[in-house]
Amino acid sequence: MTETVFNKERHIKYYLRCLKTFLPHQYTSNDSNRMLLAFFTISGLDILGALDSKITAEERKGFIDWLYHCQVPSGGFRGFTGTDFGIDKRTPENEAWDPANVPATFFALVVLLILGDDLSRVKRVECLQWLPKLQREDGSFGEVLGPGGEIKGGRDLRFCCCAAGTRYILQGRSGSGLEGVSDINVDRLVEFIQACQTYDGGMSEAPFRESHSGLTYCAIGALTFLCRLPKDQRHMALLSPGSQEFEHLLKWLVSRQTSELGEEESDEEVDGSPDQSDSLHRDTSNLALNDKIAVLPNLAPPTEESLLWAGFNGRCNKYADTCYSLWNSGTLVMMDRLSLIDQQRNRRYLLEKTQHIIGGFGKGIGEPPDLLHSFAGLVSLAFQGEEGLSSVDPALCASHRAARHMESLPWWQETN
């Protein structure tokens, strides 16, 4: 078998195309999510080690200025500038129609850190005053504040993670300069997150929903942000090895690795065997149990070749998908259990099945690259120590270099 190769230069070219030229028309519906697209692009180039060499100082300044242009005067960041009224026309009555949102705020802060900004222009106090207003009684977070300060947006773990991450970046280790600023209710947030663990061990959008790898990553990410700050140190069962919650989640995560890749099957019948799909549509309600089993289609056993690749799915009985290599492996890194998966088979899946010839990664086999899945494949390989990639902080989903820069900020310095 030929050696699997990570085409670093092609990935750099892919990200530079996304950064410096127009995106394909399929991204049109994501116009309001430009902050997220900026995060994928800038963080991807940073992890590839190409950010400093491939963008000029003038371009870097332009990116930083655009990010600050997305900042809302009352705190937080909007996802794009399409709703910006301008400072002269913004009033308390109409500001609900140009709101900051929780995910855009988190991603804006991370991108600023990646670009080496000192966050001196961030409305830090205003942002941390705005954040608790988005927390509901059950501890969860919404996405935006609507008219009258009403919390809008789903109550799920994505917003919990972004809120905890924003607080983590802006409070810092010392919390200096925040005297008198109300904090979020950490205890209720932890309770809400723990209540989202399901019967099978995974984490769901909200209590009593279906487990999902992306939401599991958000749950553990939020708890990781909380437990990293000294004042938030407390027992968290989901982060405590040996606890039932930790071990149950661990089993669910490891079970997400799969060799079911969703490859397109030939329309031609194999070995002249009849099409077995008709058996799935028969009325078997009157058959005995053994007869029902007898009419089920035969499933081909895995071959030695098929076991060479193993990606990850996000839910039970689903095919592998590039993005879940990130959500599952990132969660396992935060739990310090990445060694439990077959990293070599995941690497082969990413590099031989979803890595695209022009650079980037597709969602599945034969699919074109997109920014989300390209970033996910890249970070998953970085977690596994792929040569040529920078190491990544699993909670921030940014390079450790960016994380070290964050820790150099004034409010991250220890106070006596």
C-alpha positions as CSV (number, residue, x, y, z in Angstrom):
1,M,0.0,0.0,0.0
2,T,1.3,3.5,-0.9
3,E,2.0,5.8,1.9
4,T,-0.8,8.2,2.9
5,V,0.3,11.8,2.3
6,F,-1.0,15.0,3.9
7,N,-0.9,17.6,1.1
8,K,0.0,20.6,3.2
9,E,0.7,23.0,0.3
10,R,-2.6,22.3,-1.3
11,H,-4.4,22.9,1.9
12,I,-2.7,26.3,2.3
13,K,-3.7,27.2,-1.3
14,Y,-7.3,26.2,-0.5
15,Y,-7.5,28.4,2.6
16,L,-5.9,31.3,0.8
17,R,-8.4,31.0,-2.0
18,C,-11.2,31.1,0.6
19,L,-9.6,34.1,2.3
20,K,-8.6,36.3,-0.7
21,T,-11.2,35.5,-3.4
22,F,-15.0,35.1,-3.6
23,L,-16.5,32.1,-2.0
24,P,-18.7,29.8,-4.1
25,H,-22.4,30.7,-4.4
26,Q,-23.3,27.8,-2.0
27,Y,-22.1,30.0,0.9
28,T,-24.7,32.7,0.1
29,S,-27.0,31.5,2.9
30,N,-24.1,31.9,5.4
31,D,-23.7,35.6,4.8
32,S,-24.8,36.4,8.3
33,N,-22.2,33.8,9.6
34,R,-19.2,35.5,8.2
35,M,-17.6,35.6,11.6
36,L,-17.6,31.8,11.7
37,L,-16.2,31.6,8.2
38,A,-13.5,34.0,9.2
39,F,-12.7,31.7,12.2
40,F,-12.4,28.6,10.0
41,T,-10.1,30.4,7.5
42,I,-7.8,32.3,9.8
43,S,-7.5,29.5,12.4
44,G,-6.9,27.0,9.6
45,L,-4.0,29.0,8.1
46,D,-2.5,29.4,11.6
47,I,-2.6,25.7,12.3
48,L,-1.0,25.1,8.9
49,G,1.8,27.5,10.0
50,A,1.1,29.8,7.1
51,L,-0.6,32.8,8.6
52,D,2.6,34.9,9.2
53,S,4.1,34.1,5.8
54,K,1.1,34.3,3.6
55,I,-0.6,37.5,4.8
56,T,0.9,41.0,4.9
57,A,0.9,43.3,7.9
58,E,-1.6,45.5,6.0
59,E,-3.9,42.6,5.4
60,R,-3.7,41.6,9.1
61,K,-4.6,45.1,10.1
62,G,-7.6,45.0,7.7
63,F,-8.8,41.8,9.1
64,I,-8.6,43.1,12.7
65,D,-10.4,46.3,11.8
66,W,-13.2,44.3,10.2
67,L,-13.6,42.3,13.3
68,Y,-13.9,45.4,15.4
69,H,-16.3,46.9,12.9
70,C,-18.6,43.9,13.9
71,Q,-18.4,44.9,17.6
72,V,-21.7,46.2,19.0
73,P,-21.4,49.3,21.2
74,S,-23.3,47.8,24.1
75,G,-21.1,44.7,24.2
76,G,-20.5,41.6,22.1
77,F,-20.1,41.1,18.3
78,R,-22.5,40.6,15.4
79,G,-21.9,37.9,12.9
80,F,-21.5,40.3,9.9
81,T,-22.0,44.0,9.2
82,G,-25.2,43.7,7.3
83,T,-27.3,44.9,10.2
84,D,-25.1,47.7,11.3
85,F,-27.1,51.0,11.5
86,G,-24.1,53.1,12.3
87,I,-23.4,54.6,15.6
88,D,-25.4,57.8,15.0
89,K,-28.6,55.9,14.1
90,R,-28.4,53.2,16.8
91,T,-30.9,53.8,19.7
92,P,-32.1,51.7,22.6
93,E,-35.4,51.2,20.7
94,N,-33.8,49.7,17.6
95,E,-30.7,47.9,18.9
96,A,-32.6,44.6,19.1
97,W,-32.5,44.6,15.3
98,D,-28.7,44.8,15.2
99,P,-27.8,42.5,18.1
100,A,-24.6,40.9,19.2
101,N,-24.9,37.1,19.2
102,V,-23.1,34.6,21.5
103,P,-21.3,32.5,18.9
104,A,-20.1,35.5,16.8
105,T,-18.7,37.0,20.0
106,F,-16.7,33.9,20.9
107,F,-15.3,33.4,17.4
108,A,-14.4,37.1,17.0
109,L,-12.4,37.0,20.2
110,V,-10.6,33.8,19.2
111,V,-9.7,35.2,15.7
112,L,-8.4,38.4,17.3
113,L,-6.1,36.3,19.5
114,I,-4.9,34.3,16.5
115,L,-4.1,37.5,14.7
116,G,-2.0,38.7,17.7
117,D,-4.4,41.5,18.7
118,D,-4.2,42.7,22.3
119,L,-8.0,43.0,22.7
120,S,-7.5,46.6,23.8
121,R,-10.4,47.8,21.7
122,V,-12.8,45.0,23.0
123,K,-15.6,46.4,25.1
124,R,-14.6,43.9,27.8
125,V,-16.8,45.2,30.7
126,E,-19.8,45.8,28.4
127,C,-19.5,42.3,26.9
128,L,-19.3,40.6,30.3
129,Q,-22.3,42.7,31.5
130,W,-24.3,41.6,28.4
131,L,-23.5,37.9,28.8
132,P,-25.5,37.1,32.0
133,K,-28.6,38.7,30.3
134,L,-28.6,35.7,27.9
135,Q,-28.7,33.1,30.6
136,R,-32.1,31.5,31.3
137,E,-33.4,30.3,34.6
138,D,-32.5,26.7,33.8
139,G,-28.8,27.7,33.3
140,S,-28.8,27.5,29.5
141,F,-27.9,30.3,27.2
142,G,-29.8,31.8,24.2
143,E,-28.2,33.3,21.2
144,V,-29.3,37.0,21.0
145,L,-31.4,39.5,23.0
146,G,-34.6,40.5,21.2
147,P,-37.0,43.4,21.8
148,G,-37.5,44.1,25.5
149,G,-34.4,42.1,26.4
150,E,-36.2,38.8,25.6
151,I,-33.7,35.9,25.2
152,K,-34.0,34.5,21.7
153,G,-32.4,31.4,20.1
154,G,-32.4,27.7,21.0
155,R,-31.5,26.7,24.5
156,D,-28.7,24.2,23.6
157,L,-25.2,23.4,24.4
158,R,-23.6,25.3,21.5
159,F,-24.5,28.6,23.1
160,C,-23.4,27.4,26.5
161,C,-20.0,26.5,25.1
162,C,-19.6,29.9,23.3
163,A,-20.8,31.8,26.4
164,A,-18.4,29.9,28.7
165,G,-15.5,30.5,26.2
166,T,-16.2,34.2,25.9
167,R,-16.2,34.5,29.7
168,Y,-13.0,32.5,29.9
169,I,-11.2,34.8,27.5
170,L,-12.4,38.1,29.0
171,Q,-12.3,37.2,32.7
172,G,-8.9,35.7,32.7
173,R,-7.0,34.3,35.6
174,S,-7.1,37.4,37.7
175,G,-10.4,39.0,36.7
176,S,-8.8,42.5,37.1
177,G,-10.9,45.5,36.1
178,L,-14.2,43.7,36.6
179,E,-15.1,44.9,40.0
180,G,-18.9,45.2,40.3
181,V,-19.6,43.3,37.1
182,S,-22.2,40.6,37.6
183,D,-21.1,37.1,36.6
184,I,-23.1,34.3,35.0
185,N,-24.6,31.6,37.3
186,V,-21.9,29.0,37.0
187,D,-23.7,26.4,39.2
188,R,-26.9,26.5,37.1
189,L,-24.9,26.2,33.9
190,V,-23.1,23.1,35.2
191,E,-26.4,21.6,36.3
192,F,-27.9,22.2,32.9
193,I,-25.0,20.6,31.1
194,Q,-25.0,17.6,33.3
195,A,-28.7,17.2,32.8
196,C,-28.1,16.9,29.0
197,Q,-26.3,13.5,29.4
198,T,-28.6,10.8,28.0
199,Y,-29.2,7.2,28.9
200,D,-26.5,6.0,26.4
201,G,-23.8,8.3,27.9
202,G,-23.6,11.0,25.1
203,M,-24.7,14.6,25.4
204,S,-27.8,16.0,23.8
205,E,-29.1,19.4,22.8
206,A,-31.2,19.6,26.0
207,P,-32.4,17.1,28.6
208,F,-34.2,14.1,27.2
209,R,-33.0,14.6,23.6
210,E,-30.8,12.4,21.3
211,S,-27.1,12.2,21.9
212,H,-24.9,14.0,19.3
213,S,-21.1,14.3,19.0
214,G,-21.1,18.0,18.2
215,L,-23.2,18.8,21.2
216,T,-21.0,16.5,23.3
217,Y,-18.0,18.5,22.3
218,C,-19.8,21.7,23.3
219,A,-20.7,20.3,26.7
220,I,-17.2,19.2,27.6
221,G,-15.8,22.4,26.0
222,A,-18.0,24.5,28.3
223,L,-17.0,22.6,31.4
224,T,-13.3,22.7,30.4
225,F,-13.5,26.5,30.1
226,L,-15.1,26.7,33.5
227,C,-12.7,24.4,35.3
228,R,-9.7,26.2,33.9
229,L,-10.4,29.3,36.0
230,P,-9.3,29.1,39.6
231,K,-12.5,30.5,41.1
232,D,-14.6,28.0,39.3
233,Q,-12.9,24.9,40.6
234,R,-15.5,22.4,41.7
235,H,-16.3,18.7,41.2
236,M,-17.7,18.0,37.8
237,A,-18.6,14.3,37.3
238,L,-18.3,14.5,33.5
239,L,-14.6,15.5,33.9
240,S,-13.8,13.1,36.7
241,P,-12.2,9.8,35.6
242,G,-13.8,6.8,37.3
243,S,-17.2,8.5,37.8
244,Q,-20.2,6.8,36.1
245,E,-20.9,9.9,34.0
246,F,-17.3,10.1,32.7
247,E,-16.9,6.4,31.9
248,H,-20.4,6.2,30.3
249,L,-19.6,9.2,28.1
250,L,-16.2,7.7,27.2
251,K,-17.8,4.4,26.1
252,W,-20.2,6.3,23.9
253,L,-17.5,8.4,22.3
254,V,-15.3,5.5,21.5
255,S,-18.3,3.7,19.9
256,R,-18.6,6.5,17.4
257,Q,-15.6,5.3,15.4
258,T,-17.0,3.4,12.4
259,S,-15.9,1.8,9.2
260,E,-19.3,2.5,7.7
261,L,-18.2,5.3,5.3
262,G,-21.3,5.7,3.2
263,E,-19.5,4.9,-0.1
264,E,-21.7,4.8,-3.2
265,E,-22.6,1.3,-4.1
266,S,-22.9,0.0,-7.7
267,D,-26.3,-0.3,-9.2
268,E,-25.3,-3.6,-10.7
269,E,-26.1,-6.8,-8.8
270,V,-23.1,-8.5,-7.3
271,D,-22.6,-12.2,-8.4
272,G,-26.0,-12.2,-9.9
273,S,-27.7,-12.1,-6.5
274,P,-31.3,-10.7,-6.5
275,D,-32.1,-7.3,-5.2
276,Q,-32.9,-7.7,-1.5
277,S,-34.6,-4.4,-1.0
278,D,-38.1,-5.9,-1.6
279,S,-37.8,-7.8,1.7
280,L,-37.7,-4.5,3.6
281,H,-41.1,-3.6,2.3
282,R,-42.9,-6.9,3.0
283,D,-45.7,-7.1,5.5
284,T,-44.3,-9.3,8.2
285,S,-46.8,-8.5,11.0
286,N,-48.3,-12.0,10.8
287,L,-45.1,-13.9,10.6
288,A,-43.5,-15.7,13.5
289,L,-40.3,-14.3,14.9
290,N,-38.0,-16.8,13.2
291,D,-39.7,-16.2,9.9
292,K,-39.3,-12.4,10.3
293,I,-35.6,-12.9,10.9
294,A,-35.4,-15.2,7.8
295,V,-36.6,-12.5,5.4
296,L,-34.2,-9.9,6.5
297,P,-31.5,-9.0,3.9
298,N,-28.1,-10.6,4.2
299,L,-25.4,-8.1,5.3
300,A,-22.0,-8.6,3.8
301,P,-19.3,-9.2,6.5
302,P,-16.5,-6.6,6.6
303,T,-13.5,-7.3,4.5
304,E,-9.9,-6.8,5.4
305,E,-9.7,-3.9,3.0
306,S,-12.8,-2.2,4.4
307,L,-11.3,-2.2,7.9
308,L,-8.3,0.0,6.8
309,W,-10.4,3.1,7.2
310,A,-12.5,4.2,10.2
311,G,-13.9,7.7,10.6
312,F,-16.5,8.9,13.1
313,N,-20.2,9.4,13.1
314,G,-22.1,11.8,15.2
315,R,-25.1,9.6,16.2
316,C,-25.8,5.9,16.4
317,N,-26.3,4.1,13.1
318,K,-25.0,6.9,10.9
319,Y,-22.2,7.0,8.4
320,A,-18.8,8.6,9.0
321,D,-18.5,12.3,8.4
322,T,-15.3,14.4,8.4
323,C,-16.6,16.9,11.0
324,Y,-17.1,14.2,13.6
325,S,-13.5,13.3,13.5
326,L,-13.1,16.7,15.2
327,W,-16.0,16.7,17.6
328,N,-15.2,13.2,18.9
329,S,-11.5,13.4,19.0
330,G,-11.5,16.9,20.4
331,T,-13.8,15.8,23.3
332,L,-11.5,12.8,23.9
333,V,-8.4,15.1,24.0
334,M,-10.2,17.3,26.7
335,M,-10.9,14.1,28.6
336,D,-7.3,12.9,28.1
337,R,-8.4,9.7,26.4
338,L,-7.5,10.1,22.8
339,S,-5.3,7.0,22.9
340,L,-8.5,4.8,23.1
341,I,-9.4,5.4,19.4
342,D,-7.6,3.9,16.3
343,Q,-5.9,7.1,15.2
344,Q,-4.2,5.5,12.2
345,R,-7.4,4.3,10.7
346,N,-9.0,7.8,11.3
347,R,-5.9,9.3,9.6
348,R,-6.3,7.1,6.6
349,Y,-10.0,7.9,6.4
350,L,-9.3,11.6,6.3
351,L,-6.4,11.5,3.9
352,E,-7.5,8.8,1.6
353,K,-11.3,9.3,1.6
354,T,-12.2,12.9,2.2
355,Q,-9.0,14.9,1.5
356,H,-9.7,16.7,-1.8
357,I,-7.3,17.0,-4.7
358,I,-7.5,20.8,-4.6
359,G,-7.0,21.0,-0.9
360,G,-9.4,21.0,2.0
361,F,-11.7,18.2,3.1
362,G,-15.2,17.2,2.0
363,K,-18.0,16.1,4.3
364,G,-17.8,12.5,2.9
365,I,-16.3,10.4,0.1
366,G,-16.3,12.2,-3.2
367,E,-17.7,15.4,-1.9
368,P,-16.2,18.8,-2.6
369,P,-14.3,20.7,0.2
370,D,-16.0,23.3,2.3
371,L,-14.7,25.4,5.1
372,L,-16.4,23.6,8.0
373,H,-15.2,20.1,7.0
374,S,-11.8,21.3,5.9
375,F,-11.2,22.9,9.3
376,A,-12.5,19.8,11.1
377,G,-10.3,17.4,9.2
378,L,-7.3,19.7,9.8
379,V,-7.8,20.0,13.5
380,S,-8.5,16.2,13.9
381,L,-5.1,15.5,12.3
382,A,-3.5,18.1,14.5
383,F,-4.8,16.4,17.6
384,Q,-3.1,13.2,16.4
385,G,0.2,15.0,15.9
386,E,0.3,15.2,12.1
387,E,3.7,16.5,10.9
388,G,3.5,20.1,9.7
389,L,0.6,21.1,11.8
390,S,0.7,23.3,14.9
391,S,-0.7,21.8,18.2
392,V,-4.2,22.9,19.0
393,D,-6.0,23.8,22.2
394,P,-9.0,21.5,22.2
395,A,-11.5,23.9,23.8
396,L,-10.5,27.1,21.9
397,C,-10.0,25.1,18.7
398,A,-7.1,27.4,18.0
399,S,-3.3,26.9,18.1
400,H,-1.5,26.7,21.4
401,R,0.4,29.8,20.2
402,A,-2.8,31.8,20.2
403,A,-3.7,30.4,23.6
404,R,-0.3,31.5,25.0
405,H,-0.9,35.0,23.5
406,M,-4.2,35.1,25.4
407,E,-2.4,34.3,28.6
408,S,-0.1,37.3,28.1
409,L,-3.0,39.8,28.4
410,P,-3.1,41.9,31.5
411,W,-6.2,40.3,33.1
412,W,-4.5,36.9,32.7
413,Q,-1.6,37.8,34.9
414,E,-1.6,36.6,38.5
415,T,-2.3,39.2,41.1
416,N,-0.8,39.1,44.6
